[in-house]
Every structure is written in structure tokens, then in C-alpha cells.
Amino acid sequence: MTTQDHPATVGRPPVVDMATWQAARDELLVREKAHTRAGDALAAARRRLPMVEFDAGAKVVGPDGPVPFLELFEGRDELLVYKHMWTDGAPHQGQCEGCTAMVWNMKDAAYLNARGVSFAILTAGAWDEVAPYVDFMGYTQKWYSVRGLEAPIGDSMASTACYLRDGDRAFLTYSTTARGNEPAAGFFNLLDMTPYGRGEQWQDTPEGWPEGSHPCWYWRTDVEGNPSWGPESRPTAQWTLPGVTTPDTIGHDGHCH
């Protein structure tokens, strides 16, 4: 059976026999392995970055009130944080859909903890607004307000950062923003395995493939699950929560337009 026997339908891969598919798959595997090794090399380079000391006693605010940043390590030597954007006064559905997507995929730190790494969510929001949002979302991660704090604690929201502790001293070792956050959201890598990928305009797809939309278009949906940035949309994960009703407004313009 050949491609000519079963020509590709517009917007779909060509149809071939299993042997032909396997040959193409094996060829791609060579490139995938090279990509993996390149990623390993980048990780090795990260481990060789210098670090910056900062005030480990700086106070952040959590459910037990103000605590020194050092407490976020929970006695471990390493700490990984995600910095969640915040819009003061916005309703729950008006908070950052991108950060919602990241944090929703980081519900449990068991395997980080087992490796000796603590995990926390930092946000610039005032704690009296953050606390009910965390409760509404059902998050089990540790959240802290870093309102008013400067780099390298309270800067660069919508980012991931790594810290190292040496006794009562703390150091910033690494940080990343934008697409550098993608390791936190496994759904990206899974979508990249599918024929149509993420369905975004920037991606390289064959001619005739479904037309993509703007980046992150599926991060916010209506009550029926249709991607939407309209006034009755919410960050996608919120529709799975019990008792969620259709809002009158998203509270602010979406971050990913």
C-alpha cells in the first residue's frame, strides 16, 4: 500500500503502510534524541551558573501571617517557585489564565520533595485577596504574597525561579519566563505529539492544516468548553470546580491577546 493508493485528505497526514511509517518514525527519532541531548547539555550549563545572595529574612505573607523567606525551604536546601501574576480587585475568573494553566499542572510536589526540593507559589497580590482565590481553586500548594518585595523575590511575575539555601543564607540560582515556563505544564509537550499540535498560529504546520489561532487561545473557555475570550469565559481549569457559575465579566483583558 502506498501514499498514491491512499492520498492524504486535505489537512491530514498521508496514509502509508506500517513499514513506511516506521522508517519515517525512526528518522525522526534521531532528531528527537539529539534534541534530548541538547536539553541535557543546557541543564548542565544551568548547574554552572553563578548565584546571587539576597536577604533570606525578608518577610513574605502566607496563611500563618508574615514569615521569613527562609521558611519556604522547609528545611531543604533547594526551593523552586512559580510566580503567579495578580490583578488587584479582579474576580476569580479575572486572574491570569496563563498562570492558572501553569499552577494547575503543579498540584503536587511529592516528587520534588523526595529529591530534596521544596515548592511554593509566590504572587504580588495582597494576602486578603489571594487567600480566598487559593481556597476557591482548591490548590494544595503553599502560596505566599511577596507584595512590596524587590528582586530576586518579588520581581518578574509569570516566571519560575530556583533558590539554594546554605544555612541561614539564600541565593537565586536560576529564573525563566515566557516559554521557559513550559516544563511546568506537561500538556504542552503532549499537544506537541499530536497531529495538529497546539493549534496556534506561530507553529509550523503543513499546507492545508487547520488554521491556528493566537497563542494560548484554549486557556480560557466558555461554560460549554469552547475556547473563548469573551465576557462569559473563564480560565479553563475553573470550569471543573464545583458550583462555578457563568460570570458577567472576566474582570480584565486577558494576558495572552
C-alpha positions in Angstrom: 0.0 0.0 0.0 1.5 3.4 -1.0 0.7 7.0 -0.5 -0.6 7.1 -4.1 -3.1 4.3 -3.2 -4.5 6.4 -0.4 -3.6 10.1 -1.0 -3.7 12.4 2.0 -7.0 14.1 2.8 -6.6 17.9 3.0 -5.4 18.8 6.5 -4.4 15.2 7.4 -1.1 13.2 7.1 -0.7 11.0 4.1 -1.7 7.3 4.5 1.2 4.8 4.2 1.9 1.2 5.2 3.4 0.3 8.6 6.9 -0.2 7.3 7.0 3.2 5.6 5.6 4.8 8.7 8.2 3.1 10.9 11.1 4.2 8.6 9.9 7.8 8.9 9.4 7.5 12.6 13.0 6.1 13.0 14.3 9.0 11.0 12.5 11.5 13.3 13.8 9.6 16.4 17.4 10.5 15.5 16.4 14.2 15.7 14.5 13.7 18.9 17.5 12.0 20.6 19.7 15.0 19.5 17.1 17.3 21.0 17.2 15.4 24.3 20.9 15.5 24.4 20.9 19.2 23.7 18.5 19.7 26.6 20.8 17.7 28.9 23.6 20.0 27.9 21.6 23.1 28.7 20.7 21.6 32.1 24.4 21.1 32.7 25.0 24.7 31.8 22.3 25.9 34.3 24.1 24.0 37.0 27.2 26.0 36.3 25.5 29.4 36.6 26.7 31.8 39.3 24.2 32.7 42.1 23.1 35.9 43.8 22.7 36.2 47.6 19.7 38.1 48.9 18.0 38.7 52.3 16.7 35.3 53.5 14.9 37.1 56.3 12.7 39.1 54.0 9.1 38.6 55.1 6.5 37.0 52.9 2.9 36.6 53.9 1.1 33.2 54.0 -1.8 31.6 55.9 0.2 31.9 59.1 1.0 35.6 58.6 4.4 37.1 57.8 7.3 34.6 57.7 10.9 34.9 56.6 11.6 33.7 53.1 13.9 31.1 54.5 10.9 29.2 55.9 9.8 28.4 52.3 12.7 25.9 52.1 11.0 23.8 54.8 14.4 22.7 56.0 15.5 21.5 52.5 18.4 23.0 50.6 16.6 23.7 47.3 13.5 25.7 46.5 11.6 26.0 43.3 8.9 28.7 43.0 6.3 29.8 40.4 5.5 33.5 40.5 1.8 33.9 39.8 0.6 37.2 38.2 -2.1 39.1 40.1 -4.7 41.7 39.2 -5.9 43.7 42.2 -9.6 43.7 42.7 -10.4 41.3 39.9 -12.8 38.4 40.4 -11.5 34.8 40.4 -12.2 34.4 36.7 -10.3 37.6 36.0 -7.0 36.4 37.3 -4.2 35.3 34.9 -5.3 32.4 32.7 -1.7 31.6 31.8 -0.6 31.4 35.4 -3.7 29.3 36.1 -2.6 26.9 33.5 0.9 26.6 34.9 -0.1 26.2 38.5 -3.0 23.8 37.7 -0.4 21.4 36.4 1.8 21.7 39.5 -0.7 20.4 42.1 1.6 18.1 43.9 5.3 18.5 44.9 5.8 14.9 46.2 8.5 14.0 43.7 10.2 17.4 44.1 10.2 16.9 47.9 11.5 13.4 47.6 14.5 14.8 45.7 15.1 17.4 48.4 13.4 20.3 46.6 10.6 22.4 48.2 8.0 24.2 46.1 5.9 27.3 46.6 3.7 29.8 44.7 4.6 33.4 45.0 2.3 36.3 44.0 2.2 40.0 44.3 -1.4 40.1 45.3 -2.4 41.2 48.8 -2.9 38.1 51.0 -6.5 39.0 51.9 -7.4 38.7 48.2 -5.1 35.8 47.5 -6.3 33.5 50.3 -10.0 33.2 49.0 -8.7 32.6 45.5 -6.5 29.8 46.6 -9.4 28.3 48.5 -11.8 28.7 45.5 -9.3 27.0 43.2 -8.7 24.2 45.7 -4.9 24.5 45.5 -2.9 22.4 47.9 0.5 24.1 47.1 2.0 26.6 49.5 1.1 30.2 48.5 2.7 33.4 49.7 2.3 37.1 49.0 5.5 38.9 48.1 3.8 42.2 47.7 6.3 45.1 48.0 9.4 42.9 47.8 12.1 43.5 45.2 14.3 41.2 43.1 15.0 38.4 43.3 11.9 37.5 45.4 9.1 39.8 44.2 10.1 40.6 40.6 9.2 39.1 37.3 5.8 37.5 37.8 4.7 34.7 35.4 8.1 33.2 35.9 9.8 30.2 37.5 12.8 30.6 39.8 15.2 28.3 41.7 16.9 29.1 45.0 19.6 27.5 47.1 20.0 27.6 50.9 23.3 27.5 52.8 22.4 27.5 56.5 20.6 30.8 57.1 21.7 32.3 53.8 19.7 32.1 50.5 20.7 32.5 46.9 19.0 32.9 43.5 20.4 30.3 41.1 18.1 30.4 38.0 15.0 32.0 36.7 13.0 31.9 33.4 9.9 33.5 31.9 7.5 33.1 29.0 8.1 29.7 27.1 10.8 28.9 29.6 7.9 28.1 32.0 6.6 25.3 29.7 8.2 22.4 31.6 5.7 23.1 34.4 2.7 22.4 32.0 3.0 18.9 30.7 0.1 19.4 28.4 2.3 21.4 26.1 4.6 18.5 25.4 1.6 16.2 24.9 -0.1 18.5 22.4 3.2 18.8 20.5 2.9 15.0 19.9 -0.5 15.3 18.3 -1.0 15.8 14.5 -2.4 19.3 14.9 -0.2 20.4 17.9 -1.2 23.4 19.9 -3.3 24.9 17.2 -1.5 28.2 17.4 -0.7 30.5 14.5 3.1 30.5 15.1 3.6 26.8 14.8 5.0 25.3 11.6 2.3 23.1 10.0 1.8 21.6 6.5 -0.3 23.4 3.9 -4.0 22.7 4.3 -3.8 22.1 8.1 -6.4 23.7 10.3 -5.7 27.4 10.7 -4.2 28.2 14.1 -5.4 30.8 16.5 -3.5 33.3 18.7 -1.2 31.9 21.4 -2.9 30.4 24.4 -6.4 30.5 22.8 -7.5 27.4 24.7 -6.5 28.7 28.1 -9.9 30.4 28.5 -13.2 28.8 27.6 -17.0 29.3 27.9 -19.2 27.1 30.0 -19.5 24.6 27.2 -15.8 24.2 26.9 -15.4 26.2 23.7 -12.2 28.3 23.6 -13.3 31.9 24.1 -12.0 35.2 25.4 -15.5 36.7 25.6 -17.2 38.2 28.7 -18.6 34.8 29.8 -15.3 33.0 29.7 -13.0 31.7 32.5 -9.6 30.2 32.8 -10.2 26.7 31.5 -9.5 24.8 34.8 -12.1 26.8 36.7 -15.0 25.1 34.9 -14.1 21.8 36.7 -14.7 23.4 40.1 -18.0 22.7 41.9 -20.5 25.5 41.9 -18.9 27.6 39.3 -21.4 29.8 37.5 -21.2 31.8 34.3 -19.6 35.2 35.2 -20.8 38.6 33.9 -17.3 39.7 33.2 -13.8 38.3 33.1 -12.7 41.3 35.2 -9.9 42.4 32.9 -8.5 42.0 29.5 -6.8 38.6 29.0 -3.0 38.4 29.2 -2.5 36.4 26.1 -4.1 38.5 23.4 
